[in-house]
Amino acid sequence: MSQQPTLAAPSSLSVLTPADVWRIIRKRLGLIIACFVVFGLGLTGGLVVWYCLWPSYTAVGVIEFEPGQGQGTGMVGIQQEPGVPVALFDAYVQAQVLAIHNNRVLDAVIEQLKGKQQLFREPNASHKLGLELEVNHLLNTQTVFVSLTGRDREQVQMIVAEILKQYTDQLKTDRSQADAERQRDLRLERDDLRKQLDDLGRRLASYRGESNMIVADERASEQLARLTVLVRQLSDAQVILAETNAAWTQFQELKKLSDEGKDYTPVMLAFPEIMETLRRDETITNLSANLARFNQELQSMKQRFGPKYEGLRRLETAAQVSRNDYEAKQNEVLGQLFQQVAATLKSKNDRAKAAEAELQARVAEARAAAVDNAKITAEFRGREAEYQRVQSLYNTVMDGLERMRIIAALSRPNVRIAQSPQIPIDPSEPRLVIYIPAAIIFSILLGLGLSLLLELLDTRIRTPSDITRQIGVPLLANIPDLSEDERLSLDTNIALVSQAVPQSLMAESFRQLRTSLLFASDQPVRSLLVTSANPGDGKSIVATNLAIAMARAGSRVLLIDANFRRPTLARVFDVPESVGLSNVLVGMNTAAEAIQATSVENLDVLPAGVTPPSPAELLGSQSMRQLIVDQGKKYDRVIIDGAPMLVVADNYLLTEVVDGIVLVFAAGTNTRGMAQRATRQVLSLRGRVLGGVLNRVRATKGGYFRESYQAYYDYSGAASPADLPIAARAGLSTTHPPAESGPQA
């Protein structure tokens, strides 16, 4: 089955093809020519009159600025350095552009030219001059153009020249005034610093005399040396005190332990001088020798006589007595030695404490004296630094004042008039070389734009491209309007034109429709519904002529009139209409009884019959479905002339039954919205749209068929209207078509 079409988006300029634009131009050529005549030639004439009667002249002066030169104070009041850096030069020139527009310059110009110029005489003349004056700076250049446009060539030149003069003069004046003000400010600053310097000098000299600063400096050195020595001595004294205090504390602790344990060995080991004094005592030495002799004799006697010898006991007693004497004497001597050592250690510790306290007092005294002397020195140094600071500022101001004088004497202005304005010869406005071509182009573009606008605002379907692009369905054929076919008379019955005048262009269009339907689907199309959006679109004419074209091609065709509300086929073929489709569907007659032959070979017609009360239910019944199936087996093609889709719902249930649907659109009558709604309605009912037929196409300027008409007859060799038989020209016209399918329907 062929793919269903999709509706296209509404028309816009973006979907117009070059061919469409060319067609619109040819169609609306009169409008384009009218726009050209009215606007193009009218504007051209107006420009010529303007050029001859009221021309304008422009006087131009050129100012150049040089970077790196001293310019003092600008016109806008911005303080400048003696030189403008290159990076800021463009900004500086832009500031000067504003300065040229300054009211002070323009007021001076108006005052200077009072009575000499007539262009600016009103009370706010300077304001108006500022609005009309153009001052342009070319970016990244040193050039500024000052221009003024007016009717009097001599006056505009005079005004521009005076503007340049007033600007440069005021710039020089402002610079001189700025230099004088800066020098005056520096002089005031210099005098103030001079006073401060004198006052500080007097105070410094007075303080130097009061504090005897020279003696203070010498005393500070002596005090620092004395304080250094005392601090060193205090450190030594503190070390000695720590040693004596440690020795005295150790002796006391060891003595206490020795007294408790009756063992003085730790004390003697800690203080070797006690051991040495004890060793040098003669009494202890003698007692020690006697004790050693007794011990030796006892040992010898024990070896000779044994331990039970009577003399051994006497000798042991004598040795014990000697030992007691030795220990007693030793304790006596040790007591004396301990007292002597304790007294010595205590004395050393007391002397060290006294020396340390004395040195601390002397160090504190020396430090206080040094601090007092340092305060005096610091005060003096501070006053001296302040004096030097003011002296430095004073020197800087004096140097700046001198440099300013030199710069003011040597610097030159950085502004010069590069080109004085000349009296203009040729008018600057209007510029005919530009304005006349622009007016012509504008008029042509206006005409073209209006043509495109009118074409786009007209939503009626006129061309075959509207069917494919706007509706989105394939175009099967174009049926020309009766008045466009010169081979047909206006009273020709177009409902039977394919039979009456088969060699006409209209008949050829229906044969093209027949051929297009053969290739419209990849499946055989045996039943076909022909419908339209509204009444009067010509669907019955299309259905009739399509059936005739298929029958003349050899196919057996059945044409069914399913438009119960406005049946037409019975009158077109001049057959009885009392028995028809409605009789068959309700079972009153058989199909064979209702179907009638026509004068066209292979073509039978089934009229509508009696109008039923509910056409939609009758056409959507199972009987209608079975009728189409049965007749599809007997005939090669079954063509159904249906009702309009947007008016009644008779075709709604019929669209799904047939093999294909042909939509007929009337050129110049149907709008895009109507056609799109009709197509959308068919698709929503699951109908199979094979394509659309554009009916009553007229050949207009830039339109279709004008050349194809003559080409067809020239190629086919068809007879002229005078050569056609009377029956072909008028005989069949005795059967008047109904309102829907009339010559213009």
C-alpha positions in Angstrom: 0.0 0.0 0.0 1.3 3.5 -0.8 2.5 5.7 1.9 0.0 8.2 3.3 0.8 11.9 2.7 1.6 14.3 5.4 0.3 17.9 5.6 2.8 20.6 4.8 3.4 23.7 6.9 1.8 27.0 5.9 3.5 29.0 3.2 6.2 31.5 4.0 9.0 33.3 2.1 11.4 30.5 3.1 9.5 27.9 1.0 9.2 30.0 -2.1 11.4 28.6 -4.9 13.1 30.8 -7.5 10.5 29.6 -10.0 7.7 30.8 -7.7 9.4 34.2 -7.3 9.7 34.5 -11.1 6.0 33.6 -11.5 5.0 36.2 -9.0 7.1 38.9 -10.7 5.5 38.1 -14.0 2.1 38.0 -12.4 2.5 41.3 -10.5 4.6 43.1 -13.1 2.1 45.9 -13.3 2.4 46.6 -9.6 6.2 46.5 -9.8 6.1 49.0 -12.7 3.7 51.2 -10.8 6.0 51.3 -7.8 8.9 52.1 -10.0 7.0 55.0 -11.7 5.5 56.4 -8.5 8.5 56.0 -6.1 11.5 55.5 -8.4 10.8 58.2 -10.9 9.0 60.4 -8.3 12.0 60.3 -5.9 14.4 60.9 -8.7 12.5 64.0 -9.8 12.4 65.2 -6.2 16.1 64.7 -5.8 16.8 66.7 -9.0 14.6 69.5 -7.8 16.3 69.4 -4.4 19.7 69.5 -6.1 18.8 72.5 -8.3 16.8 74.6 -5.8 17.9 73.8 -2.3 21.4 72.2 -2.3 23.5 71.9 0.8 27.2 72.5 1.1 29.7 71.1 3.6 32.9 72.8 4.8 35.6 70.6 6.3 38.5 71.5 8.5 41.2 69.1 9.7 43.0 69.2 13.1 46.0 67.0 14.0 47.1 66.0 17.5 50.7 64.9 18.2 51.4 62.5 21.1 54.2 63.1 23.5 53.9 67.0 23.6 52.8 69.0 26.6 49.3 70.1 26.5 48.5 71.3 30.0 44.9 71.2 30.9 42.3 70.0 28.4 39.2 71.8 27.5 37.1 69.3 29.5 39.0 70.2 32.7 41.1 67.1 32.9 44.6 67.7 34.2 47.2 66.3 31.8 50.8 65.3 32.3 53.4 67.0 30.1 53.1 64.2 27.7 50.2 61.9 26.5 51.2 58.2 26.5 50.7 56.6 23.2 48.4 53.9 24.7 46.1 56.7 26.0 46.3 58.9 22.9 43.0 57.8 21.4 41.2 58.5 24.6 42.8 61.9 24.8 41.7 62.7 21.2 38.2 61.6 22.0 38.1 64.0 25.0 39.2 66.8 22.6 36.4 65.9 20.3 34.0 66.6 23.1 35.9 69.8 23.9 35.2 71.1 20.3 31.5 70.6 21.0 31.9 72.5 24.3 29.4 75.4 24.7 32.3 77.7 25.6 33.8 77.3 22.1 30.5 77.5 20.3 29.4 80.6 22.3 32.6 82.3 21.4 32.1 81.4 17.7 28.6 82.8 17.7 29.7 86.0 19.5 32.7 86.5 17.2 30.6 86.1 14.0 27.7 88.1 15.2 26.3 90.0 12.3 28.5 88.1 9.8 26.5 84.9 9.5 22.8 84.2 9.0 22.6 80.4 9.6 22.5 80.5 13.4 20.8 83.7 14.7 18.1 82.4 17.2 18.6 82.7 21.0 19.9 79.1 21.3 22.1 79.4 18.3 25.1 77.7 20.0 23.0 74.7 20.9 21.7 74.3 17.3 25.2 74.8 16.0 26.4 72.0 18.3 23.7 69.7 16.9 24.6 70.3 13.3 28.3 70.3 13.8 30.1 67.0 13.1 33.4 66.2 14.7 34.8 62.8 13.8 38.0 61.2 14.9 39.5 58.4 12.7 40.4 55.6 15.1 44.1 54.9 15.5 45.0 58.2 13.7 45.9 61.7 14.8 43.3 63.4 12.6 40.0 65.0 13.6 37.6 66.3 10.9 35.3 69.2 11.8 32.5 69.7 9.3 29.3 71.7 9.0 26.6 71.5 6.4 24.4 74.5 5.3 22.8 76.2 2.4 25.3 79.1 2.2 28.7 77.8 1.1 30.6 80.9 2.3 29.1 81.0 5.7 29.7 77.4 6.5 33.3 77.8 5.6 33.6 80.9 7.8 31.9 79.2 10.7 34.1 76.1 10.5 37.3 78.3 10.3 36.2 80.3 13.3 35.5 77.1 15.3 39.0 75.8 14.6 40.5 79.2 15.6 38.4 79.5 18.8 39.2 75.9 19.9 43.0 76.2 19.4 43.1 79.7 21.1 41.1 78.5 24.1 43.2 75.4 24.3 46.4 77.6 24.5 44.8 80.0 27.0 43.6 77.1 29.2 47.1 75.6 29.1 48.7 78.9 30.1 46.3 79.4 32.9 46.8 75.8 34.1 50.5 76.3 34.1 50.2 79.5 36.1 47.8 77.9 38.6 50.2 74.9 39.1 53.2 77.2 39.6 51.2 79.3 42.1 50.2 76.2 44.0 53.8 75.0 44.1 55.0 78.4 45.4 52.5 78.3 48.2 53.7 74.8 49.0 57.3 76.0 48.9 56.7 78.9 51.3 54.8 76.6 53.8 57.6 74.1 53.7 60.2 76.9 54.2 58.4 78.0 57.4 58.2 74.4 58.7 61.9 73.9 58.0 63.0 77.0 59.8 60.8 76.1 62.9 62.2 72.6 63.0 65.7 73.9 62.7 65.3 76.2 65.7 63.7 73.4 67.8 66.5 71.0 66.9 69.2 73.4 67.8 67.5 74.3 71.1 67.1 70.6 72.1 70.7 69.9 71.2 71.9 72.6 73.6 69.5 71.6 76.4 70.4 67.9 76.3 74.2 68.5 75.7 73.9 66.1 72.8 77.7 65.8 72.2 78.4 64.7 75.9 75.4 62.4 75.6 76.9 60.7 72.6 80.3 60.1 74.4 78.5 59.1 77.6 76.4 56.6 75.7 79.5 54.8 74.5 81.1 54.6 78.0 77.8 53.5 79.5 77.4 50.8 77.0 81.0 49.5 77.6 80.6 49.6 81.4 77.2 47.8 81.1 78.8 45.2 79.0 81.6 44.5 81.6 79.1 44.4 84.5 76.9 42.0 82.7 79.8 39.7 82.0 80.9 39.9 85.7 77.4 39.2 86.8 77.3 36.1 84.7 80.6 34.9 86.2 79.4 35.7 89.7 76.2 33.7 89.1 78.2 30.8 87.9 80.4 30.8 91.1 77.3 31.2 93.3 75.8 28.2 91.6 78.9 26.1 92.2 79.3 27.1 95.9 75.6 26.6 96.6 75.7 23.2 95.0 78.8 22.2 97.1 77.3 23.4 100.3 74.0 21.6 99.6 75.8 18.4 98.7 77.9 18.4 101.8 74.9 18.9 104.0 73.0 16.0 102.4 76.0 13.6 102.6 76.8 14.6 106.2 73.3 13.8 107.2 73.4 10.4 105.6 76.8 9.6 107.1 75.6 10.5 110.6 72.7 8.3 110.3 74.7 5.3 109.0 77.9 5.9 110.9 79.7 5.6 107.6 81.7 8.7 106.5 83.1 7.1 103.4 80.7 9.0 100.9 81.6 12.3 102.5 85.3 11.6 102.2 84.9 10.4 98.6 83.0 13.5 97.7 85.5 15.7 99.4 89.0 14.2 98.9 90.6 17.0 101.0 89.1 15.4 104.2 90.7 12.1 103.3 94.0 13.8 102.6 94.0 15.7 105.9 93.2 12.5 107.8 96.0 10.7 106.1 98.5 13.3 107.2 97.6 13.2 111.0 100.6 11.6 113.0 98.5 10.2 115.8 96.1 8.4 113.5 99.1 7.2 111.5 100.8 5.7 114.6 97.6 4.2 115.9 97.0 2.7 112.4 100.6 1.2 112.4 100.1 -0.3 115.9 96.8 -1.8 114.8 98.4 -3.3 111.8 101.3 -4.8 113.8 98.8 -6.4 116.3 96.9 -7.9 113.4 100.0 -9.3 111.8 101.2 -10.9 115.1 97.7 -12.4 115.6 97.8 -13.9 112.2 101.3 -15.3 112.8 100.4 -16.8 116.2 97.2 -18.4 114.8 99.3 -20.1 112.3 102.0 -21.3 114.7 100.0 -22.1 117.9 96.4 -22.5 116.7 93.3 -20.7 117.9 93.3 -22.2 121.4 96.6 -20.8 122.5 96.4 -18.8 125.8 98.7 -16.1 124.6 96.6 -15.6 121.6 93.7 -14.3 123.7 95.9 -11.7 125.4 97.2 -10.6 122.1 93.6 -10.2 120.7 92.7 -8.2 123.7 95.6 -5.8 123.2 94.7 -5.6 119.5 91.1 -4.7 120.3 92.2 -1.9 122.7 94.5 -0.6 119.9 91.6 -0.7 117.4 89.3 1.2 119.8 91.9 3.9 120.3 92.3 4.2 116.5 88.6 4.5 115.8 88.1 7.0 118.6 91.0 9.1 117.5 89.7 8.9 113.9 86.2 10.0 114.8 87.6 12.9 116.8 89.7 14.0 113.9 86.9 13.6 111.4 84.5 15.6 113.5 87.0 18.5 113.5 87.6 18.2 109.8 83.8 18.1 109.0 83.4 21.3 111.0 86.2 23.0 109.2 84.9 22.0 105.7 81.3 23.1 106.6 82.5 26.5 107.7 84.6 26.9 104.6 81.8 25.9 102.2 79.3 28.1 104.1 81.6 31.1 103.9 82.2 30.7 100.2 78.5 30.4 99.5 77.7 33.6 101.5 80.5 35.6 99.8 79.2 34.4 96.3 75.6 35.6 97.2 76.9 39.0 98.3 79.0 39.4 95.2 76.0 38.4 92.9 73.6 40.9 94.6 76.1 43.7 94.4 76.7 43.1 90.7 72.9 42.9 90.0 72.5 46.3 91.6 75.3 47.8 89.6 74.0 46.3 86.4 70.5 47.8 87.1 72.0 51.2 87.8 74.1 51.1 84.6 71.1 49.9 82.5 68.8 52.7 83.8 71.5 55.3 82.9 71.9 53.8 79.4 68.1 53.9 78.9 67.8 57.6 79.9 70.7 58.5 77.6 69.0 56.4 74.7 65.8 58.3 75.2 67.6 61.6 74.8 69.4 60.3 71.7 66.1 58.9 70.2 64.3 62.2 70.7 67.1 64.0 69.0 67.3 61.6 66.1 63.5 61.8 65.6 63.6 65.6 65.5 66.5 65.4 63.1 64.7 62.9 60.8 61.6 65.2 60.7 63.8 68.1 59.8 65.5 66.1 57.0 62.0 64.9 55.7 60.8 68.5 55.4 64.1 69.4 53.8 63.6 66.7 51.2 60.0 67.9 50.4 61.2 71.4 50.1 64.0 70.4 47.7 61.4 68.4 45.6 59.0 71.3 45.4 61.8 73.6 44.4 63.0 71.1 41.7 59.4 70.7 40.4 58.9 74.4 40.2 62.0 74.9 38.3 61.2 72.0 35.9 57.7 73.4 35.3 59.2 76.8 34.4 61.6 75.1 31.9 58.8 72.9 30.4 56.5 75.9 30.0 59.2 77.8 28.2 60.2 74.9 25.9 57.0 73.0 25.2 54.9 73.7 22.2 51.2 73.0 21.5 50.3 69.5 20.4 47.4 70.7 18.3 47.6 72.2 14.9 45.2 73.1 12.1 46.3 70.7 9.4 43.8 72.0 6.8 41.7 75.1 6.9 38.2 74.8 5.5 37.8 75.9 1.9 34.6 77.3 0.3 32.9 74.1 -1.1 32.3 74.1 -4.8 29.9 71.1 -5.3 26.8 70.5 -3.2 27.2 67.8 -0.5 23.4 67.1 -0.4 21.7 65.6 -2.3 24.3 63.1 -3.5 22.6 62.2 -6.8 25.1 59.4 -7.7 24.0 57.5 -4.6 20.4 58.7 -4.0 19.0 58.1 -7.5 20.2 54.5 -7.8 19.0 53.9 -4.2 15.6 55.4 -5.1 15.3 53.2 -8.2 16.4 50.1 -6.3 14.1 50.9 -3.4 11.1 51.3 -5.7 11.8 48.0 -7.4 12.3 46.2 -4.1 9.1 47.8 -2.8 7.2 46.6 -5.8 8.7 43.1 -5.4 8.0 43.1 -1.7 4.4 44.2 -2.1 4.0 41.5 -4.8 5.4 38.8 -2.5 3.2 40.1 0.4 0.0 40.1 -1.7 0.9 36.6 -2.9 1.5 35.3 0.6 -1.6 36.9 2.0 -3.7 35.3 -0.7 -4.3 31.8 0.8 -6.3 30.6 -2.2 -4.9 27.5 -4.0 -3.9 28.6 -7.5 -1.0 26.6 -8.7 0.0 22.9 -8.8 2.9 23.6 -6.4 0.3 24.7 -3.8 -1.1 21.2 -3.8 2.2 19.4 -3.2 3.8 22.0 -1.0 0.9 23.4 1.0 -1.5 20.4 1.2 1.1 17.7 1.1 -0.6 15.3 -1.3 0.6 14.2 -4.8 -0.7 16.1 -7.7 -2.5 13.8 -10.1 -3.7 16.3 -12.8 -4.5 19.9 -13.7 -7.9 20.6 -15.2 -8.0 23.9 -17.1 -10.9 26.3 -16.9 -13.3 26.1 -19.8 -12.6 29.7 -20.8 -8.9 28.9 -21.2 -9.4 26.2 -23.9 -9.7 28.1 -27.2 -10.9 25.0 -28.9 -14.0 24.8 -26.8 -17.0 27.1 -26.9 -18.4 28.5 -23.7 -21.6 26.4 -24.0 -19.8 23.1 -24.1 -21.0 20.5 -21.6 -17.8 20.0 -19.7 -19.4 17.0 -17.8 -19.0 15.0 -21.0 -16.1 16.8 -22.6 -14.0 13.6 -22.7 -16.7 12.0 -24.9 -17.8 15.0 -26.9 -14.5 16.7 -27.7 -11.8 14.0 -27.0 -9.1 16.0 -28.8 -9.5 19.1 -26.5 -6.9 20.0 -23.9 -9.5 19.5 -21.2 -10.1 15.9 -22.3 -6.3 15.4 -22.5 -6.1 16.6 -18.8 -8.6 13.9 -17.8 -6.6 11.3 -19.7 -3.5 12.4 -17.8 -5.5 11.9 -14.5 -6.4 8.4 -15.6 -2.7 7.7 -16.3 -1.6 9.2 -13.0 -4.0 6.9 -11.1 -2.5 3.8 -12.8 0.8 4.7 -11.1 -0.5 6.2 -7.9 -0.3 3.0 -5.9 1.7 -0.2 -5.9 -1.6 -2.2 -5.4 -4.5 -2.4 -7.8 -7.2 0.3 -7.3 -10.5 -1.1 -8.3 -12.8 1.2 -6.2 -12.2 4.9 -6.2 -14.0 7.7 -4.2 -13.9 11.2 -5.8 -14.6 14.0 -3.2 -13.8 17.6 -2.5 -13.7 20.1 0.3 -16.7 22.2 -0.5 -19.6 22.1 -3.0 -18.9 23.6 -6.4 -15.3 22.4 -6.6 -16.1 20.2 -9.7 -15.8 16.8 -8.2 -18.7 15.4 -10.2 -17.2 16.7 -13.5 -13.9 15.1 -12.6 -15.6 11.8 -11.6 -17.7 11.7 -14.9 -14.8 12.6 -17.2 -12.4 10.2 -15.4 -15.0 7.4 -15.8 -15.3 8.2 -19.5 -11.5 8.3 -20.0 -11.2 4.9 -18.4 -14.1 3.5 -20.4 -12.6 4.8 -23.7 -9.3 3.1 -22.7 -11.2 -0.3 -22.7 -11.9 -0.7 -19.0 -15.4 -1.7 -17.8 -16.3 1.1 -15.5 -19.2 1.6 -13.1 -19.9 5.2 -12.0 -21.9 5.4 -8.7 -23.6 8.6 -7.6 -23.2 8.5 -3.8 -24.2 12.2 -3.3 -27.7 11.8 -2.1 -28.1 15.4 -1.3 -27.2 16.8 -4.8 -27.3 13.9 -7.3 -26.1 14.8 -10.8 -25.2 11.7 -12.8 -28.7 10.8 -13.9 -29.2 14.2 -15.5 -25.7 14.2 -17.0 -26.2 10.9 -18.8 -29.9 11.4 -19.3 -31.0 8.1 -17.5 -34.0 7.5 -15.2 -33.3 8.4 -11.6 -36.3 6.8 -9.9 -34.4 3.6 -9.2 -30.8 3.9 -7.9 -28.3 3.4 -5.1 -30.7 4.1 -2.3 -33.1 1.4 -3.6 -30.3 -1.2 -3.7 -29.0 -0.4 -0.3 -32.5 -0.7 1.4 -33.2 -4.0 -0.6 -36.0 -2.7 -2.7 -34.1 -3.5 -6.0 -31.1 -5.4 -7.0 -28.0 -3.8 -8.3 -28.6 -5.2 -11.8 -32.0 -3.5 -11.9 -30.6 -0.2 -10.8 -27.4 -0.1 -12.9 -28.1 1.5 -16.3 -26.0 1.7 -19.5 -24.9 5.0 -21.0 -24.1 6.2 -24.5 -20.4 5.7 -23.6 -19.2 2.3 -24.4 -18.0 0.2 -21.4 -19.5 2.8 -19.0 -22.5 2.0 -16.7 -24.0 4.3 -14.2 -25.7 3.7 -10.9 -27.8 6.9 -10.1 -28.5 8.0 -6.5 -32.1 7.1 -6.5 -34.6 8.3 -4.0 -33.0 10.6 -1.3 -32.9 8.6 2.0 -33.6 10.3 5.4 -30.1 9.3 6.7 -27.6 9.2 3.9 -24.5 8.8 6.2 -25.9 5.6 7.9 -26.9 4.2 4.5 -23.5 4.8 2.9 -21.8 3.3 5.9 -23.9 0.2 6.0 -22.8 -3.3 5.3 -24.9 -3.3 2.2 -22.8 -0.5 0.7 -19.6 -2.4 1.6 -20.9 -5.6 -0.1 -22.1 -3.6 -3.1 -18.6 -2.2 -3.7 -17.1 -5.7 -3.3 -19.6 -7.4 -5.6 -19.4 -4.7 -8.3 -15.6 -4.7 -8.0 -15.6 -8.2 -9.2 -17.8 -7.4 -12.2 -16.2 -4.2 -13.3 -12.6 -3.2 -13.8 -13.1 0.2 -12.0 -15.8 1.4 -9.6 -15.8 5.2 -9.3 -17.9 6.8 -6.6 -19.0 10.4 -6.8 -19.2 11.3 -3.1 -20.4 14.3 -1.1 -18.1 17.2 0.0 -16.0 16.3 3.0 -16.3 19.6 5.0 -20.1 20.0 4.5 -21.7 16.6 5.4 -20.5 13.4 7.0 -21.8 11.1 4.3 -18.4 9.9 3.2 -16.9 9.4 6.6 -17.7 5.6 6.8 -17.1 5.2 3.0 -13.5 6.4 3.0 -12.2 3.2 4.7 -14.1 0.9 2.3 -12.7 2.1 -1.1 -9.2 1.3 -2.4 -8.3 5.0 -2.9 -9.6 8.6 -2.6 -9.1 11.5 -5.1 -9.5 15.0 -3.6 -10.6 17.7 -6.0 -9.6 21.3 -5.3 -10.9 24.3 -7.2 -8.2 26.8 -8.2 -8.9 30.3 -7.0 -11.7 29.1 -4.7 -10.4 26.7 -2.2 -8.1 28.1 0.5 -5.2 26.3 2.0 -7.0 25.9 5.3 -10.0 24.3 3.6 -7.9 21.9 1.6 -5.8 21.0 4.6 -8.8 20.3 6.8 -10.4 18.1 4.1 -7.2 16.1 3.7 -6.8 15.8 7.4 -10.4 14.6 7.7 -9.8 11.9 5.2 -6.6 10.8 6.9 -8.2 10.7 10.3 -10.9 8.3 8.9 -8.1 6.0 7.7 -8.7 6.9 4.1 -6.1 6.2 1.5 -5.5 9.4 -0.4 -4.1 8.8 -3.8 -3.6 12.5 -4.7 -5.3 15.7 -5.6 -6.7 17.2 -8.7 -6.5 21.0 -9.3 -9.6 22.0 -11.2 -10.4 25.2 -13.1 -6.8 26.3 -13.5 -6.6 29.7 -15.2 -3.7 30.8 -17.3 -2.6 34.2 -15.9 0.6 36.2 -16.4 3.3 34.2 -14.9 0.9 31.3 -14.4 0.5 27.9 -16.0 -0.9 26.5 -19.3 -0.7 29.6 -21.4 2.1 28.2 -23.5 1.1 24.6 -23.0 -2.3 25.2 -24.6 -1.0 26.3 -28.0 1.8 23.7 -27.8 -0.7 20.9 -27.3 -2.9 21.8 -30.3 0.1 22.5 -32.5 1.6 19.1 -31.7 -1.7 17.1 -31.7 -3.0 18.8 -34.9 -6.5 19.2 -33.3 -9.2 20.9 -35.3 -10.2 24.5 -34.7 -13.5 25.3 -33.0 -15.0 26.0 -36.5 -14.1 22.5 -37.6 -15.7 20.8 -34.7 -19.0 19.0 -35.3 -22.1 20.8 -34.1 -22.9 18.0 -31.7 -19.4 18.4 -30.2 -19.7 22.1 -29.9 -23.3 22.6 -28.8 -25.3 19.4 -29.2 -24.3 18.0 -25.8 -24.8 21.3 -24.2 -28.5 20.9 -24.3 -28.1 18.9 -21.1 -27.5 21.6 -18.6 -25.2 20.6 -15.8 -26.4 21.2 -12.2 -25.1 24.2 -10.2 -22.2 22.2 -8.7 -20.9 21.0 -12.1 -21.8 23.9 -14.4 -19.3 25.4 -16.8 -17.7 27.4 -14.0 -18.5 24.9 -11.2 
